[in-house]
C-alpha cells in the first residue's frame, strides 16, 4: 500500500435488532399495455398484414367452397273486409292486432306439415341441387331429413313497424333459393286456403240449416194465422192503441218480440257450439288459439319445442339412426300427442263453458218470455174478447214479420259468405313479393371477411403477446421489481447499446467516459445509495448478483468510483474466489497478493491494498492456492474487515452470484449492508424475491436493487431520456 491514513475508531456495527425489510404478500404485477405494445410494434404491424392476407385468403376460399345466396318471400297482413259489399279493405287495424296476427302466421308458416308439403313439391325434389345432393338415397327422397334442415335454416321474422313478415333462406346454388322459398310460400297459402274453405263450408251448413228451420216456422205460423182468422172470423179491427190497456198490451208484445229475438240468437249460438262439441264441425281457429294460450297447453308447447331442439342436436351429433335420436323422436311424438290431447281437452272445456252460458241465456230468455206472456195474459183479460183477439192477431203477425226478417237476414248472410269466399281481398294474409333469384352472394362478403381476418389475427397476436407478458416471470423493468416485497430500486443502468454516446466498455465508465449515459445512470444510483450508507452509518457493503452475468463487477467498479467522487475513501475487494475478475478490470493481476493471502496469513493489509489512478483502492482475489472459500467464514475475515474499517470510509465486496455459490450469503452475514444487482431479462421475479428473503435473514441490511441492462422499448420514454442526457452532456 502506497499510503496510509491515521486509524479511526470503528463505528459500532448494527446489531441483529436492526429492522428488516418487510416480507409481506406480493402485490399484483401491473402491466403497461402501451409499453408492451410498443415493444412488439413490428409484430403488430406484421399481424395486420398477415391478417389482411388471411382475410383475402379466407374470402377466396369461402368463395370457392362455401358461397351462399339468400332471398326472401314477403307477406302482408291486412285488415280484410268486414262485409262482402265493401269496396275496399278496412283501413283501421291496431299495432297490437297486427303483431298478434303476424306471430300467429309465423307459427303456421313454420309448421312441419307446411314444410313437408313444400319439400314434397316436384320442383324442389327434381330441380334443386340442394335436395338432389343431400336428400336422395338410393333414388328415394329423404323428406323428413330435408324438413329438419329447413326448420333450422329458414328464418321467419316480423318486419317491425310494418304489416309485413318474411321468410328467408340461403343455399349454395342461386337457382335453388327461389324454388324452395316459393314452394314454402305456396304450401303455406294452400294450407291457409284449405282451413278457410273448411270454416266457410261449416258456417254455410249451419246457416242453411238455420234458414230451413226458419222456413218451417213461417209455414207453421201461416197455418196458425189462417186457422185463427177462420175461427174468429176476424179480418181487421179498429186501432185500439188509444185504450190504455191496449197500449200496455202492445208494449208487452214489443218486449216479448225483443225477448224472442234474443232467444233465437242464443239458440243459434247454442246450436253452433253444440255442433262443435258433437264433432259435426271443427273448432274455429279462434277456439284453438284461445286454448293454446291456456297455461297448461303452453307448458306442453314449450316442452315440445325443447324436445324438437334436443332431437335436432342429437341428429347433428349422432346421426338419424342413433338410439338417442330414436328415443328423442319417441319422446317428441309422445309430447306432441300429449299437447294435442291437452289442447283438445281445453277446447272441449271452453266449448262446454260456452254451451252452459248459452243454455243459461236461453233459460233466462225463456223465463223472461214466460213472465211477459203471463203479464200480457193478466192485462189482456181486462180487454174485451175483441181486443184479445186483436192482440193475438197482432202477435201472430209480428212473429211472422220477425221470422221473415230472420229469413231475409239468413239469406243475405249466406250470400255474403259465398261472395267473401270468392273475393281475393277477403284474406288477411297475402304474398306481396315472391322469392327472386339472388343476383349476388350473401356470403362471403369481402367487407366483412377481410376486416374480420385482420381483427382475428391481430387479436390473436395481441393475446399471445400479453399471455407471454403475463406468464414471463423475468424481471424486465423497474416496475417488475417494485411489486416485490422488501424491494427498493436504487437505480436503473441501461444497456450499453442503448447509450447514444456509443460506450464500448461499461467497466469504470464513470471515470473513463464521465459524460456518457451509463456514467450518469451510475451517478444517479450512487446518490440514494450514499444517503442510505450515511443515514445508517454503514462502512462495509457487499454487491451480489443472482445469476452469473448479472454485471456485479461492473456495478462494483462504478459504484466505488461514484462514492469515491463524493470524498469518501473507498476500498474495493474482490471476494469472488471462483471467478475473480475485479483485478483485471482495474488494470491489476487477479493472481497478485489479495484477499486470499490476507485470510491465509501470508500477507498484511498494506501489502494487499493497491491504489489506482481512479481514486479507488483495490484488493484482488489473491493467489490461487490461497483462494479457499471456507476462509470467508472465519474470524480472520472478521479481523481483516475490522482492520480495513479503520483505514477506509466504505469497503465494497464484489461477491460471487448467490444462486450458484453460497459465498455471497456468507459475506452478507459479516458486513453492514448489501446491494443486489439484477440483470434484466435474465433473472426471474421469484428468484429475486427468494434472495431478498435470504438477505433478510442475514446480519446485513439490504439497501436496494440495481437493475442492470434493461432494453429500451420502441418509442419508450427511457430512450428519450437517454437521448436527452447524451445531448445535454454533448453541449456541456
Protein Blocks (a to p, Z undefined) as FASTA:
>chain_A
ZZdcddddddddddfkbccddfbdcddddddfklmmmmmmmmmmmmmmmmmmmmmmmmmm
mmmmmccddddddddddebjfbfklmbdcfbdcfklmmmmmmmmmmmmmpmklmmmmmmp
mklmmmpmklmmmmcgehiacfklmmmmmmmmpccdddehiabdcdddddfbfklmmmmm
mmmmmmmmmmmmmmmmmmmmmmmmmmmmmmmmmmmmmmmmmmmmmmmmmmnopabdcdfk
lpmklmmmmmmmmmmmmmmmmmmmmmmmmmmmmmmmnopaccdfklmmmmmmpmklmmmm
mmmmmmmmmmmmmmmmnojkbmklmmmmmmmmmmmmmmmmmmmmmmmmmmmmmmmmmmmm
mmmmmmmmmmmmmmmmmmmmmpcfklmmmmmmmmmmmmmmmmmmmmmmmmmmmmmmmmmm
mpmklpfbdcfbdcdddfbdfbdcfklmmmmmmmmmmmmmmmmmmmmmmmpmcdfbfklm
mmpghiacfbdcddfklpmnlpabfghklmmmmmbmklmmmmmmmmmmmmmmmmnopabd
cdddfbehklmmmmmmmmmmmmmmnopacddddfbfklgcklmmnopafkbccfklmmno
pacfklmpccdfkopacddebjfklmcfklmmcfklmmmmmmmmmmpmbdcdddddfklp
cklmmmmmmmfbdcddddehkbcfklmmmmmmmmmmmmbdcfbdcdehiacdehiaklmm
mmmmmmmmmmZZ
